[in-house]
């Protein structure tokens, strides 16, 4: 009988499928030559033929990497995702690679750019991230600062990369670059963006005087350029496209040509210096983000009684269903939260634009009730910022800082 990794031909009553048999429970899963998987119900299969037996990926030991005094030093810290993995093209099994030698073996261009060190912080899906992981990343960055490295790259799953970049932007005031890098396409596909994103991030660190936290991802669907994106103004806008990450109400910091390795700055930026640095990793755990939608009930707000902070992802200019006679009880719920000591802030669920508390009566009333309006801050950034402020400052100071621009999270108001 064919085993996972074997090339097979599967015949059903309606089609013939050829590809690699994948490990799976339930339906039979075959990886097609295109790289996509297809599931076939077992009761539809008429015949399975073995075309070729599986040959496993070689586990050759990577060669040591020589260090050169003339090159800058970059540490790659891994939190998971596809970017630091080598895939068995036959079975689809992922083999983790984290040592400097293994990373350079996977991405040999890196040794021409800088001296590379590499270690694992956590191997996890990005959707499982919590505030404790931000603290762990911050302490890892602190350790590298003490070693006087020239820059840090953090590999990260893309789904919550924007949350982590915003968190690190608030947590870390640093004189070196920390660049978060992800991959939208797994390395078992020819269209993978892993290598290009990582190499462009390394080039950016090695060739510029940028300091601070940022993101490096594809600019477009092609393989021409990567962009350096602002950490607190960037959102993932597509589930699978390589250019899924875009700066919202802002512009990229810089562009890196993958072919020429030329770097073009697109806006003002913080430069490296010998200034003192500080890491403030405390995050208040009892902070939440609630999305406004139709048919909301009071109990959806009441559940946050006892929380120290709540960000409302409102509609339009910062609205919520709080108008009498339809939803007066929701306004009462928000007032009760604020009265009990919860800091309540408002951001818009619209992709572009900003909240405004002085246009419609709904927002006027919310502002009068004590809701803080967060300009054009992304809701997820507002959530992270409020948790960080409440973790490091008293309630009154945290509330006053919420609508102030601390890390580029609020853009200057534009006319038109």
N, C-alpha and C positions, 0 to 999 in steps of 0.2 A: 504494500500500500504506500502511496506517496506520503512524504512527511513535510512539515513546514520547511520552507526554503527550496523545495523541489519545483522545477518548471513542470506545469501540468496543462493539459487540455481538458476542459469540462464541457460536456455536451448536455444541453437541456432540450426540451421539446421545441423551444423557440429560438435558441442561439447556441453558438460555440464560443467559449471564452478561453483564451490562452494567457498564462501569466505565472506568477510565483505564488505558491500556496503559503498563506500566512497563518501564524498561530491564532486560533480563535475558538470561542465556545459558541454553540448555536449554529448560525448560518456558516457556510463555507466562505472564507474570505480569500480573494485572489488579488494580488498586486499586478495591475496591468503594466505594459511597457511604458505608458505615459506617466507612471508614478502614482496614479490614483488607485484606490482600492474599490473593489466591488464585492458585495455580499450576495450569495446565492443560497436560497432555501434548500435544505437537503432533500426535501420531497420532490423538488423540480429536477434533480440531477438524474440523467439517464446513464452517463458513462464518465469515468475519470481515467485519463491516460497519462502515464509518466513520460515526460519529454526529456528531462535532464535532472540528475541528482544534484543536490546542493553541495557547494564547496564553501566552507566557512571563511570568514574574513581572517586574514593573518593577524596575529597578535605580536608582531615583531616589536622588540624593545626599542624605544626611541633613543637616539644618540644624544649625549650631553651637549648643551649649548654653550659655546664660548662667549664670554662677556668682553666688550670693547669699551675702554675708558672714554673714547671720543663720542659715544652714543649716550643719549638720555635713557633713564631707567623708567620702565612702566610696569606696574603690577596689575594683573588681571584677576579680579575677584569674581568668583562664580556663584550665582544663586540658583541656577537652573536654566531651563529653556533648551533650545536645540543647538545653540551656537557653540557649545563646548562638548559636543557629542559626535562620535563617529558612528555611522550607520552601516550595519550589515545589509548590503543591497539585496541580498537574497531573502532574508527573513524579516527585514525591517527592524530587527532588534537594535537598540541603541547601546553603544559602549561609551561610557563616560570617559572623558579625557581632561585632566586638570593639571598635571605637572607641567612645568615650563617646557620640558623636552617634548612632551606630547602635543602641547599647543603649537609649538613651532613646527612640529612634524605635520600637523594638520594645516597650518597656515604659514608656509615657509617664508612668505614675504615679510613677516613680522621681524625676523632676525636681521633684515636689512634696514629696518626702521629704528629699532631701539633694542636695548637689553631688556629681555622679558622675564618677569617673575610671574608666578601664577599659583593660586590656591583656591580651595573650595571653602565658601562660607556656609552654603546650604544648597542641597539639591532638592528642588521643589517646584511645583506648579505655581505660577505667579498669582493665581486666584486664591491660593492658600496663605498669602502674605498677611501678616498682622503687624501691629505697632512694635512688637518685640523684635521682629526681623529688621525693621528700620534701625532700631538701636544696635542690633548686631552688625549691620552694615556700617553704621557710623563709627563704631569702635574699631572695625577693621580698617576703615579709612584713617582713623586716628593713629593706628599702629603704623601705617605706611608713611604718614607725615613724620613720625618720629624716626623713620629710616631715611628721611630726606629723599624720597623718590620724586621724580619729576611729574608724575601723573598716575592716575588710576582709571582703569576701565572696569565697569561692573557689567557682567553679562546677566541678562534678566529676561524672563518671559514677557511677551508683549502685552498680554491682556491687562495687567495692572502696572505696567512700566511707568505710566504717567503719574500714578499715585506715589510711587517710590521716588521718582525724580523730584516731585514737589516736596515730599517729606525731607529728602536729603538737602534740598535747597534751603529749607528753613533751619534744619538741624545743624548744618555745617557752614561755618564762615571760615573759608580756607584760602590759602595763597597758591594753590595748585589746581589743575583741572581734574575733575571727576566726571567721566563720560559714561552714561548708561547706554548699552548697546543690546539690541534684540535681533531676532530673525523671524520674519513672517513665513518663510518657506523652509521646511525641514531639509536637512542636508541629504536626504535620499532623493531629492528632486533636482533636476538640472537647473531649475530657476531659483535655487536657493540664494538668499541675500546675505547669508551669515558671514562669509569671508569678506565681502566688500564692506559691509558695515564695520566689522572689526578692524580691518586694515585702514579704512579712512579715519576711524577714531584714533588709531595709533599715530597716523601721519599728522593729525591735527594737534595732538599732544606734543609730538616731537618737533614740530616746525613753528609753533605759535607761542605767544606769551599769555594766552587766555588763562584765567583763573575762575574757579567756581564749578557748579554742577551744570550739566547739559546732557542732551540726548543726541545720539548720532544714528540716523536711519536714512534709507533711500529717499531721494528727492522726487523721483518719478518712477514709472514702471520699468524704464530702461536701466542699463547699468552704467550710465554716464557719471552721475553725481550723487554724493551723500550731502546731507545738510546737518548742521549743528543747530539744535532746536532749544528754545528757552525751557527750563525745567518746570516752571509753574504755569505755563501758557500753552502746553502741548497736549493734544488729545488723539487717541486712536480712532480714526474715522471709518475704517473698513476692516472687515473680519479677516481678509486674506491677502489683499493687495500689498505689494512690497513698499508702496508709498503711502501706507495707511496713516502715518503720523504727520500731523500738520500743526503749525503754530496758529492759535485762534486769537483773533484781535491783536495780532502781533506778527513779526516777521522772523525768519530764521536768523541766527547769529552769523553763520558763515556757510560757505559752500566749498566742498572738496571735490575736485575732479579725480575720478578713479583712474582715468587713463594717464593724465599728465601729472597728477598729485599736486596740482596748483590749488592754493587755498585763497579764497576771496571772502573778506569780511563784509557783511551786509548791514551791520549796525554797530553802535558803540558797545564796548564790552569791558568787563573787569580784567585788569592785567595782573600778572604774577608779581609778587613783591615779597619782601622779607617781613611783612607785617605779622603781628601775632594772630594766631588762629584760635577759634573756640568751637567746641562741639557741645550742643545742647540737645541731647537725645530724648529727653522726657516727653512723653505724649500722654494726654489724658484719655483714658480708655472709655469713659462714659460720654462719648460724643457720637452723634448719628447724623445720617443724611436721609431725608425723606423726599420723595418725588411727588409733586402735585399731579393729580389726575381727576377726572370726573368721578362722581359718585363716592366721594370721600366721606368718612364717618369720624365722629369725634374720638372714638376709641383709638383710631390710628395715631392720634397725637397724644392721647392720655398714656399710652404705653411708655412714653419717654419721661414721665414723671420720675424725678430722681436723677436724671441725666444732667451733666454740667453744661452740655452744649448741644445744639441742634441746628443743622443747616437745612433750610427749605429750598428745594429745587423748584422754584415757582414757574408759572407760565409767563410768557411775554416779558413785560417790563418789571416783573417781580410780583406776580399775583397769586392768590390762593382763594379757594371757595369759602369766603368768610362773610358774605353779604346777607343781611336779613331781607326777606323773611326765610330764605332758603337754607342758609348755613350759619346762622348767628352762633350756634353752639360750637362751631369750629373756631371762630374768633375767641370765644370764651376759653376754649382749650388752650389756644396759643397764649392768651393773657395769663391763664393759670400757670403755664410753664414758666413764663417770664417772672411772674410773681413769686414762684417757688425758688427762683435763683438760677434758672437755666438761661444761658446766653443763646438767643435765637437769631440766626442770620439768614439773609435771603440772597440767593443767586438765581440766574435764569437758566431754564432748561433749553433755551434757544442756543444754537451753536454760536451765532455772532450777535453783537450788540451788548447792551448793558442794562441792568435794572435801573429803574428811576422811580423814586417815591413821591413825585410831585405832579404826575400827569393824570392818573385816574384815582378816583376816590378809594378803590380797593387798596392800592399801595399806600395812599395817604393814611388810611386808617391803621394799616399794619405798622407803619412807621411810628404813628402816635402811640401804638400799643407797646412799642419798645423793640421792634424788629430792626436789626442792623442790615442796611442794604450794602451789598458788596461790589458795586460798580460792575465791571466786566469780568470779574473773577470766575473761573470755571467752577462749577459746583463741587467737583472732586477736590480741587485745590482749596476751596473754602472749607471743606470738611477737614482736610489735612491741616490747614493753617489753624483752624479753631482748636483742634486737638493739641497742636503744638503750643499755641499761646496759653491754653488753660493748663498745660503741663509745666510751663515755665514761669507764668506770671499769675498774679491774683486776678480775680474775676473782673474787677473794674478796669484794670490796665489791659487785660486781654480783650475786653469789649471795645475799648477805645482804639486799640491797635488793629482790630479786625478790618476796618475800612481804610486803613493806611497801606500804602505800597511799601512792602519790606524787601521783597525779592523779585521784583518785576512781575508780580502776579496781577497787578492792576495797570492797565495801559492808560496813557494820557487820553483825556476826552478829545475825540475828533469831531470837527464840524463837518456836517454833510452826511 
